[in-house]
Amino acid sequence: MPCGYDCGRGYRPEQLTRWLDVISRAIGDTAIATILDLGCGTGRYSGALAARFGAWVIGVEPSQKMLAEAIRKTAVGVSLIRGNAESLPLADESVDLVFISMVFHHFKDRAAAAQECRRVLRPGGRLCLRAGTLEQIENYAYVPFFPESRSLLEQHLVSRATIEETFAAAGLRLDRHGLVPSEAGANWSDYAERLAHRADSILIRLRDSDFARGFEAVRKRAEKAPFGAVVEPVDFFVFRAV
Ligand SMILES: C[S@@+](CC[C@H](N)C(=O)[O-])C[C@H]1O[C@@H](n2cnc3c(N)ncnc32)[C@H](O)[C@@H]1O
């Protein structure tokens, strides 16, 4: 649910700046005129990408609810279109950067999505992708509190190699991969408040009783040791259209 998404996963300005810096470093001095924010959701990145790169951002999103929230935010330099990764409503070789944040595990047809990304990218264009992976499940902050989330994560996430192979098969060469420490909560109380929105495709699948038990444990953790940011690794991939 959109309000839930932004309340649960919205960024503080400095968090957003940190991610824009990561993307900026990945792109280097390549000129970026057009960006596809694929699966843009509520537009958490769309306006910020347009402002940072002085680019035209096209947000493509299948969910009418998420798109409505993105439209409500209307930012300069952003166009929003309903569509999905497997059949992009964009011309061949029309974008310089494809940005994909926390969407890969939602693709219905990963190979088709990757081929579509390659089709719309100009030669030499970049694809930057943020994702969760199987390898990092142990390091996600909520897993110890919600033990039932582990098997769901195992069902829904893929390995780092699967992501790399999917794009390689579509003609995208891996430039780099890294783990970026990312703040899930400014402190444990903030983290608990965010979790309460269940703005996560795994937490929303838990039985209410399992969620309530885990949430209580997080709340207790926040009472005991409220200070210190809650940080978890996010896989960040940079590919180049060859
Ligand atoms: C976790 S949200 C991430 C939203 C946004 N990228 C962000 O980081 O804030 C995942 C988004 O992927 C979208 N999505 C699901 N299936 C998709 C598909 N096949 N193609 C494109 N987007 C998809 C969902 O509707 C949802 O908005």
Ligand as a Chemical Component Dictionary entry (heavy atoms), coordinates in Angstrom:
data_LIG
# 
_chem_comp.id                   LIG 
_chem_comp.type                 NON-POLYMER 
_chem_comp.pdbx_formal_charge   0 
_chem_comp.three_letter_code    LIG 
# 
loop_
_chem_comp_atom.comp_id 
_chem_comp_atom.atom_id 
_chem_comp_atom.alt_atom_id 
_chem_comp_atom.type_symbol 
_chem_comp_atom.charge 
_chem_comp_atom.model_Cartn_x 
_chem_comp_atom.model_Cartn_y 
_chem_comp_atom.model_Cartn_z 
_chem_comp_atom.pdbx_ordinal 
LIG C1  C1  C 0  9.794  -2.737 -3.469  1  
LIG S1  S1  S 1  8.972  -1.753 -4.666  2  
LIG C2  C2  C 0  10.327 -0.674 -5.167  3  
LIG C3  C3  C 0  9.858  0.650  -5.703  4  
LIG C4  C4  C 0  10.966 1.620  -6.073  5  
LIG N1  N1  N 0  11.805 1.103  -7.112  6  
LIG C5  C5  C 0  11.788 1.967  -4.852  7  
LIG O1  O1  O 0  12.928 1.537  -4.711  8  
LIG O2  O2  O -1 11.251 2.685  -4.009  9  
LIG C6  C6  C 0  8.814  -2.849 -6.058  10 
LIG C7  C7  C 0  8.065  -2.246 -7.229  11 
LIG O3  O3  O 0  8.207  -3.075 -8.361  12 
LIG C8  C8  C 0  6.993  -3.014 -9.076  13 
LIG N2  N2  N 0  6.908  -4.170 -9.993  14 
LIG C9  C9  C 0  6.402  -5.405 -9.740  15 
LIG N3  N3  N 0  6.467  -6.175 -10.834 16 
LIG C10 C10 C 0  7.031  -5.426 -11.816 17 
LIG C11 C11 C 0  7.341  -5.664 -13.185 18 
LIG N4  N4  N 0  7.106  -6.845 -13.759 19 
LIG N5  N5  N 0  7.886  -4.656 -13.900 20 
LIG C12 C12 C 0  8.137  -3.464 -13.327 21 
LIG N6  N6  N 0  7.860  -3.180 -12.034 22 
LIG C13 C13 C 0  7.318  -4.149 -11.277 23 
LIG C14 C14 C 0  5.949  -3.035 -7.968  24 
LIG O4  O4  O 0  4.670  -2.633 -8.421  25 
LIG C15 C15 C 0  6.575  -2.095 -6.955  26 
LIG O5  O5  O 0  6.191  -0.764 -7.156  27 
# 
loop_
_chem_comp_bond.comp_id 
_chem_comp_bond.atom_id_1 
_chem_comp_bond.atom_id_2 
_chem_comp_bond.value_order 
_chem_comp_bond.pdbx_ordinal 
LIG C1  S1  SING 1  
LIG S1  C2  SING 2  
LIG S1  C6  SING 3  
LIG C2  C3  SING 4  
LIG C3  C4  SING 5  
LIG C4  N1  SING 6  
LIG C4  C5  SING 7  
LIG C5  O1  DOUB 8  
LIG C5  O2  SING 9  
LIG C6  C7  SING 10 
LIG C7  O3  SING 11 
LIG C7  C15 SING 12 
LIG O3  C8  SING 13 
LIG C8  N2  SING 14 
LIG C8  C14 SING 15 
LIG N2  C9  SING 16 
LIG N2  C13 SING 17 
LIG C9  N3  DOUB 18 
LIG N3  C10 SING 19 
LIG C10 C11 SING 20 
LIG C10 C13 DOUB 21 
LIG C11 N4  SING 22 
LIG C11 N5  DOUB 23 
LIG N5  C12 SING 24 
LIG C12 N6  DOUB 25 
LIG N6  C13 SING 26 
LIG C14 O4  SING 27 
LIG C14 C15 SING 28 
LIG C15 O5  SING 29 
# 
